[in-house]
Amino acid sequence: MHIEERVHIVVPPGVIDTVWSEVDRWHLWDPDTRQARLDGPFAVGTKGRIVPQKGIAFLFGPGVAKQVRAGPPRTMLSLKAYAEQRHNPSVPSDTP
């Protein structure tokens, strides 16, 4: 399965780097994440844990492809709104 999603986010790349590296705050912009954490620094090889909003039962069900395809568009739009709001807090966000 190949899934690709693109969104244009109007912030400097460093803002996205910061948002992405703050793993314990992913739940603020990723609607599918209840909790995330790393067991060490944000670096290649560091292990961590993600707790999805709806548990992990969907991974074993027959509708996994549909659920996986539905997630990225929603997550990317939420990341866009979070990053742009964080970069320029005076601009109201148009997505939750």
N, C-alpha and C positions, 0 to 999 in steps of 0.2 A: 504494500500500500504506500502510495506517495501522496503526501498532503503538503501543500504550500499555501501560505497566506502572506499577503503584503499589505502594509498600511504606511502612509506618509505621516511622520510625526515631526512637528515643527519645533524641535529643540536641538541644542548642540548634542553631539554624540556622547559627551561626558555625562549628560543628565541620564541618558538611557543606561550607561555603564553603572552609574550610581544606583539607579532604581533596581536594576537587575542584580547587583551585588548585595543588596539589602534583603537577603533571603527571608529573614524573619518578618519582613513587611509585605511579602508577596500577596498575602490575603487582602491587602488594601486595594489592589488593582486586578488581581486574578479571581474572577468569580467562581472558578472551579477549585480554588485552594482554600482550605480551612486553616491550615497551619503548615509552615515550612521552617526547617532549621538545618544548619550545617554543623558538623562535629569538627570544626576547625576553621581555617581561613577560606575565603572564597578563592579557591585555586584548583587547578587540575588535580584530580585524585582525592580531593576531600569528599568524604561521605556525608550524607545527610538524610533527611526524611521529609516527605511531603504527605500531608493528610488531606485528601480531597474532600470537598463539601459533601458529597453523597457516598462516602465510603469507597471501597475498591471492588465491590461485587460486580460492577459493570464490566470489569476486565475479563470476566469469565463467561459473560452472557453472549447470546447471538447477535445483539445489536451493537457490538463494540465499534464497528466501522462507522455507523451513523453517529454515535456519540463522539467519537474522536474527530470526525469531520466538523461537527457542530461547534466544538470548543474553540479552536483557534480564531475564527472571526470575532467572536464575542470577547475573547481574552485580549486580542490585539487592539480592538477598539477601546477596551477598558484601560489597557496600558497607555494608549495614545492620550486619553483624557487625563489620566493620572499624571503622566510625565509633563504634559503641556500645562496643566494646572499648577504643578509643583514648580515648573520653571517660571511661570508668570501668574502668580496667585490672584492678580487683579482681573484676570479674564475668566468669566464663568464657564464652567464645564458644560458641554451639551450632551454628554453621555454619563450614565451612572458609574 
